[in-house]
């Protein structure tokens, strides 16, 4: 039996998940987060999760399955799976945060040009 097949007590599972989420939330910046994630996940796990986020972002931006498949090197089934995940609140939240960061960055650049 694989370790991942053994079920945690529901109460302990909730506590462990909260601790994991809190640990991530406590990271100070992108560099700390990247360092943690690249050390914590195997290279293939990290790639799977980053591709999943990229797929959702590009779908939100209106890119075609073909474009995503060719650029991110994933199957149509993976894209469809991520498209279903995007209906969940967590995915909606992270995409909003990415869009807000982009918006702030764009306006920051415009303001810098205006000031100069």
N, CA and C of each residue as an Amber inpcrd file, in Angstrom:
protein
   348
   0.8480000  -1.1780000   0.0000000   0.0000000   0.0000000   0.0000000
   0.8970000   1.2460000   0.0000000   0.6150000   2.1450000  -0.9200000
   1.3650000   3.3960000  -0.9860000   0.9800000   4.2850000   0.1830000
   1.9120000   5.1390000   0.5870000   1.6570000   6.0750000   1.6920000
   0.4540000   6.9520000   1.3940000   0.3150000   7.3940000   0.1360000
  -0.7980000   8.2700000  -0.2260000  -2.1460000   7.5690000  -0.1650000
  -2.1530000   6.2320000  -0.1390000  -3.4010000   5.4760000  -0.0510000
  -3.9080000   5.3420000   1.3840000  -3.0510000   5.5920000   2.3430000
  -3.4530000   5.4940000   3.7470000  -4.1500000   6.7880000   4.1560000
  -5.3570000   6.6660000   4.6520000  -6.1770000   7.8290000   4.9810000
  -5.8690000   8.3460000   6.3830000  -5.7470000   9.6750000   6.4740000
  -5.5520000  10.3230000   7.7730000  -6.8790000  10.4200000   8.5070000
  -6.8130000  10.4560000   9.7980000  -7.9720000  10.7880000  10.6060000
  -8.4620000  12.1580000  10.1200000  -9.7720000  12.3390000   9.8850000
 -10.2870000  13.6040000   9.3520000  -9.8830000  14.8420000  10.1690000
  -9.8580000  14.7190000  11.4790000  -9.4690000  15.8430000  12.3180000
  -7.9910000  16.1920000  12.1260000  -7.1600000  15.1800000  12.0870000
  -5.7300000  15.3920000  11.8680000  -5.4810000  15.9300000  10.4620000
  -6.2150000  15.4040000   9.4990000  -6.0910000  15.8600000   8.1180000
  -6.3690000  17.3620000   8.0210000  -7.4240000  17.8130000   8.6830000
  -7.7770000  19.2280000   8.6740000  -6.6580000  20.0610000   9.3060000
  -6.1290000  19.5960000  10.4060000  -5.0530000  20.3120000  11.1080000
  -3.7880000  20.3880000  10.2500000  -3.4250000  19.2820000   9.6150000
  -2.2300000  19.2370000   8.7720000  -2.3880000  20.1680000   7.5690000
  -3.5560000  20.1740000   6.9680000  -3.8040000  21.0580000   5.8190000
  -3.7220000  22.5270000   6.2280000  -4.2930000  22.8450000   7.3790000
  -4.2290000  24.2370000   7.8770000  -2.7810000  24.6420000   8.1300000
  -2.0140000  23.7530000   8.7180000  -0.6070000  24.0350000   9.0010000
   0.1580000  24.2610000   7.7050000  -0.0970000  23.4290000   6.6970000
   0.5590000  23.5810000   5.4030000   0.1960000  24.9230000   4.7630000
  -1.0840000  25.2530000   4.7640000  -1.5330000  26.5210000   4.1850000
  -0.9260000  27.7040000   4.9370000  -0.8790000  27.6100000   6.2610000
  -0.3050000  28.6920000   7.0610000   1.1830000  28.8520000   6.7790000
   1.8880000  27.7440000   6.6270000   3.3230000  27.7980000   6.3150000
   3.5510000  28.5300000   4.9970000   2.7270000  28.2520000   4.0000000
   2.8560000  28.9360000   2.7110000   2.5020000  30.4170000   2.8610000
   1.4330000  30.6980000   3.5850000   1.0220000  32.0910000   3.7840000
   2.0810000  32.8960000   4.5310000   2.8790000  32.2440000   5.3540000
   3.8990000  32.9310000   6.1400000   5.1810000  33.2420000   5.3650000
   5.2980000  32.7100000   4.1570000   6.4870000  33.0220000   3.3600000
   6.4700000  34.5100000   3.0090000   7.6370000  35.1430000   3.0880000
   7.7150000  36.5970000   2.9520000   7.5430000  37.1260000   1.5360000
   8.0670000  36.4170000   0.5590000   8.0480000  36.9540000  -0.7960000
   8.1440000  35.8260000  -1.8200000   8.1740000  36.2200000  -3.0850000
   8.2140000  35.2570000  -4.1720000   9.4580000  34.3860000  -4.0940000
  10.5910000  34.9720000  -3.7550000  11.8280000  34.1900000  -3.6820000
  11.7360000  33.0920000  -2.6270000  11.2070000  33.4260000  -1.4540000
  11.0280000  32.4080000  -0.4070000  10.0520000  31.3330000  -0.8680000
   8.9610000  31.7610000  -1.4830000   7.9590000  30.7980000  -1.9540000
   8.5490000  29.8660000  -3.0000000   9.2890000  30.4300000  -3.9440000
   9.8920000  29.6040000  -4.9910000  10.9100000  28.6290000  -4.4060000
  11.6990000  29.1010000  -3.4580000  12.6930000  28.2330000  -2.8200000
  11.9980000  27.0660000  -2.1050000  10.9640000  27.3870000  -1.3460000
  10.2340000  26.3360000  -0.6340000   9.6180000  25.3400000  -1.6100000
   8.8820000  25.8440000  -2.5930000   8.1710000  24.9610000  -3.5210000
   9.1230000  24.0760000  -4.3120000  10.2370000  24.6390000  -4.7620000
  11.1680000  23.8210000  -5.5510000  11.8720000  22.7810000  -4.6840000
  12.0450000  23.0630000  -3.3960000  12.6320000  22.0690000  -2.4910000
  11.6010000  21.0480000  -2.0120000  10.3740000  21.4810000  -1.8390000
   9.3270000  20.6350000  -1.2730000   8.8030000  19.6160000  -2.2820000
   8.5130000  20.0740000  -3.5020000   7.9840000  19.1910000  -4.5340000
   9.1220000  18.5660000  -5.3310000   8.8700000  17.3840000  -5.8690000
   9.8220000  16.8300000  -6.8280000   9.7380000  17.7110000  -8.0740000
  10.7230000  17.6060000  -8.9390000  10.7300000  18.4130000 -10.1590000
   9.4760000  18.1580000 -10.9930000   9.0560000  16.8990000 -11.0870000
   7.8730000  16.5830000 -11.8960000   6.5830000  17.0830000 -11.2350000
   6.4830000  16.9960000  -9.9180000   5.3050000  17.5290000  -9.2170000
   5.2080000  19.0340000  -9.4240000   6.3320000  19.7120000  -9.2580000
   6.3640000  21.1730000  -9.4110000   5.9390000  21.5710000 -10.8250000
   6.4130000  20.8160000 -11.8160000   6.0490000  21.1040000 -13.1970000
   4.5560000  20.8930000 -13.4300000   4.0000000  19.8320000 -12.8730000
   2.5670000  19.5600000 -13.0240000   1.7480000  20.7260000 -12.4780000
   2.0840000  21.1920000 -11.2850000   1.3030000  22.2630000 -10.6570000
   1.4820000  23.6050000 -11.3530000   2.7020000  23.8950000 -11.7950000
   2.9060000  25.1660000 -12.4930000   2.2220000  25.1390000 -13.8620000
   2.2490000  23.9870000 -14.5280000   1.5470000  23.8850000 -15.8050000
   0.0400000  24.0460000 -15.5970000  -0.4690000  23.4710000 -14.5340000
  -1.9040000  23.5780000 -14.2480000  -2.3050000  25.0510000 -14.1030000
  -1.4950000  25.8040000 -13.3960000  -1.7780000  27.2260000 -13.2150000
  -1.6540000  27.9780000 -14.5360000  -0.6340000  27.6570000 -15.3190000
  -0.4530000  28.3120000 -16.6220000  -1.6340000  28.0210000 -17.5470000
  -2.0890000  26.7860000 -17.5450000  -3.2450000  26.4130000 -18.3780000
  -4.4560000  27.2380000 -17.9720000  -4.7230000  27.3260000 -16.6830000
  -5.9030000  28.0770000 -16.2370000  -5.7890000  29.5520000 -16.5960000
  -4.5960000  30.0990000 -16.4530000  -4.3830000  31.5060000 -16.7860000
  -4.6120000  31.7390000 -18.2840000  -4.0380000  30.8770000 -19.1150000
  -4.1920000  31.0500000 -20.5560000  -5.6220000  30.8040000 -21.0140000
  -6.3210000  29.8600000 -20.4000000  -7.7370000  29.6670000 -20.7240000
  -8.5210000  30.9300000 -20.3880000  -8.2410000  31.5050000 -19.2450000
  -8.9240000  32.7370000 -18.8260000  -8.6560000  33.8590000 -19.8110000
  -7.4740000  33.8550000 -20.3960000  -7.0840000  34.8700000 -21.3810000
  -7.6250000  34.5740000 -22.7750000  -8.3230000  33.4480000 -22.9430000
  -8.9510000  33.1290000 -24.2120000  -8.0780000  32.3810000 -25.2050000
  -6.9840000  31.8250000 -24.7490000  -6.1300000  31.0520000 -25.6620000
  -6.8310000  29.7400000 -26.0290000  -6.5500000  29.2730000 -27.2240000
  -7.1720000  28.0330000 -27.7070000  -6.4900000  26.8130000 -27.1010000
  -7.2120000  25.7010000 -27.1420000  -6.6380000  24.4270000 -26.6960000
  -5.3580000  24.1470000 -27.4800000  -5.4230000  24.3650000 -28.7940000
  -4.2650000  24.0850000 -29.6430000  -3.0530000  24.9030000 -29.1840000
  -3.2560000  26.1810000 -28.9580000  -2.1620000  27.0530000 -28.5290000
  -1.5820000  26.5900000 -27.1960000  -2.4430000  26.2760000 -26.2600000
  -2.0020000  25.8230000 -24.9430000  -1.2780000  24.4830000 -25.0670000
  -1.8560000  23.5710000 -25.8160000  -1.2580000  22.2480000 -26.0000000
   0.1490000  22.3610000 -26.5890000   0.3130000  23.1970000 -27.5870000
   1.6070000  23.3420000 -28.2530000   2.6350000  24.0530000 -27.3730000
   2.2250000  25.0700000 -26.6480000   3.1650000  25.8700000 -25.8570000
   3.5150000  25.2550000 -24.5110000   2.5190000  24.7150000 -23.8350000
   2.7580000  24.1750000 -22.4860000   3.0660000  22.6790000 -22.5270000
   2.8530000  22.0830000 -23.6810000   3.1600000  20.6570000 -23.8790000
   2.3270000  19.7660000 -22.9690000   1.0060000  19.9250000 -23.0910000
   0.0490000  19.1210000 -22.3370000  -0.9970000  18.5740000 -23.3000000
  -1.7500000  17.6070000 -22.8310000  -2.7950000  17.0130000 -23.6670000
  -4.0900000  17.8180000 -23.5750000  -4.9560000  17.5920000 -24.5370000
  -6.2850000  18.2190000 -24.5090000  -7.0610000  17.7760000 -23.2750000
  -6.8530000  16.5200000 -22.8620000  -7.5370000  16.0050000 -21.6660000
  -7.0900000  16.7820000 -20.4210000  -5.8150000  17.1070000 -20.3400000
  -5.3150000  17.8840000 -19.2040000  -5.9330000  19.2820000 -19.2130000
  -6.0040000  19.8860000 -20.3760000  -6.5950000  21.2220000 -20.4910000
  -8.0610000  21.1800000 -20.0670000  -8.7870000  20.1640000 -20.5290000
 -10.2050000  20.0180000 -20.1600000 -10.3570000  19.8240000 -18.6540000
  -9.4690000  19.0530000 -18.0750000  -9.5050000  18.8250000 -16.6310000
  -9.2980000  20.1310000 -15.8630000  -8.3230000  20.9070000 -16.3060000
  -8.0570000  22.1980000 -15.6520000  -9.2350000  23.1370000 -15.8540000
  -9.8480000  23.0940000 -17.0190000 -11.0080000  23.9470000 -17.2740000
 -12.1320000  23.6440000 -16.2820000 -12.3030000  22.3840000 -15.9310000
 -13.2910000  22.0150000 -14.9160000 -12.8800000  22.5410000 -13.5370000
 -11.5930000  22.4310000 -13.2180000 -11.0900000  22.9180000 -11.9270000
 -11.2900000  24.4180000 -11.7760000 -11.2760000  25.1320000 -12.8980000
 -11.3950000  26.5920000 -12.8650000 -12.7510000  27.0550000 -12.3460000
 -13.7090000  26.1700000 -12.2660000 -15.0280000  26.5210000 -11.7280000
 -14.9960000  26.6200000 -10.2060000 -13.9260000  26.1100000  -9.6080000
 -13.8010000  26.0940000  -8.1490000 -13.2950000  27.4450000  -7.6340000
 -13.7230000  27.7800000  -6.4320000 -13.3970000  29.0830000  -5.8540000
 -11.8990000  29.3380000  -5.6990000 -11.1390000  28.2980000  -5.3680000
  -9.7020000  28.4760000  -5.1930000  -9.0100000  28.9050000  -6.4790000
  -9.4010000  28.2890000  -7.5820000  -8.8310000  28.6700000  -8.8750000
  -9.2470000  30.0890000  -9.2330000 -10.5110000  30.4210000  -9.0120000
 -10.9830000  31.7690000  -9.3090000 -10.1920000  32.7970000  -8.4960000
  -9.9430000  32.4760000  -7.2450000  -9.2070000  33.3770000  -6.3650000
  -7.7850000  33.6200000  -6.8590000  -7.0730000  32.5610000  -7.2060000
  -5.6790000  32.7190000  -7.6150000  -5.5770000  33.4480000  -8.9420000
  -6.5000000  33.2100000  -9.8510000  -6.4800000  33.9280000 -11.1320000
  -6.7530000  35.4120000 -10.9030000  -7.6800000  35.7360000 -10.0100000
  -7.9370000  37.1540000  -9.6820000  -6.6960000  37.8060000  -9.1050000
  -5.9810000  37.0930000  -8.2630000  -4.7590000  37.6350000  -7.6670000
  -3.6830000  37.8650000  -8.7250000  -3.5500000  36.9430000  -9.6520000
  -2.5780000  37.1120000 -10.7380000  -2.9590000  38.3130000 -11.5990000
  -4.2330000  38.4320000 -11.9300000  -4.6990000  39.5600000 -12.7380000
  -4.5070000  40.8890000 -12.0130000  -4.7520000  40.8960000 -10.7190000
  -4.5570000  42.1270000  -9.9410000  -3.0910000  42.5280000  -9.9180000
  -2.2100000  41.5570000  -9.7860000  -0.7660000  41.8310000  -9.7930000
  -0.3350000  42.3800000 -11.1500000  -0.8600000  41.8110000 -12.2270000
  -0.5490000  42.3050000 -13.5710000  -1.0370000  43.7320000 -13.7410000
  -2.2580000  43.9910000 -13.3070000  -2.8450000  45.3290000 -13.4210000
  -1.9920000  46.3380000 -12.6620000  -1.6060000  45.9970000 -11.4330000
  -0.7870000  46.8950000 -10.6230000   0.5670000  47.1350000 -11.2750000
   1.1490000  46.1120000 -11.8420000   2.4420000  46.2320000 -12.5010000
   2.3500000  47.1280000 -13.7340000   1.3020000  46.9530000 -14.5150000
   1.1110000  47.7770000 -15.7160000   0.9360000  49.2490000 -15.3480000
   0.1170000  49.5120000 -14.3280000  -0.1000000  50.8970000 -13.9220000
   1.1480000  51.4910000 -13.2870000   1.9000000  50.6890000 -12.6010000
   3.1550000  51.1630000 -12.0210000   4.1020000  51.6390000 -13.1210000
   4.1900000  50.8620000 -14.1990000   5.0430000  51.2390000 -15.3290000
   4.5420000  52.5280000 -15.9900000   3.2330000  52.6450000 -16.1520000
   2.6560000  53.8530000 -16.7580000   2.9520000  55.0800000 -15.8960000
   2.8200000  54.9280000 -14.6090000   3.0780000  56.0380000 -13.6890000
   4.5500000  56.4330000 -13.7320000   5.4360000  55.4510000 -13.7640000
   6.8660000  55.7390000 -13.8530000   7.1930000  56.5390000 -15.1160000
   6.5930000  56.1500000 -16.2420000   6.8140000  56.8660000 -17.5100000
   6.2770000  58.2880000 -17.4280000   5.1440000  58.4560000 -16.7990000
   4.5090000  59.7700000 -16.6680000   5.3570000  60.6900000 -15.8050000
   5.9120000  60.1780000 -14.7270000   6.7040000  60.9630000 -13.7790000
   8.0080000  61.4140000 -14.4350000   8.5940000  60.5730000 -15.2680000
   9.8660000  60.9150000 -15.9260000   9.6250000  61.9390000 -16.9410000
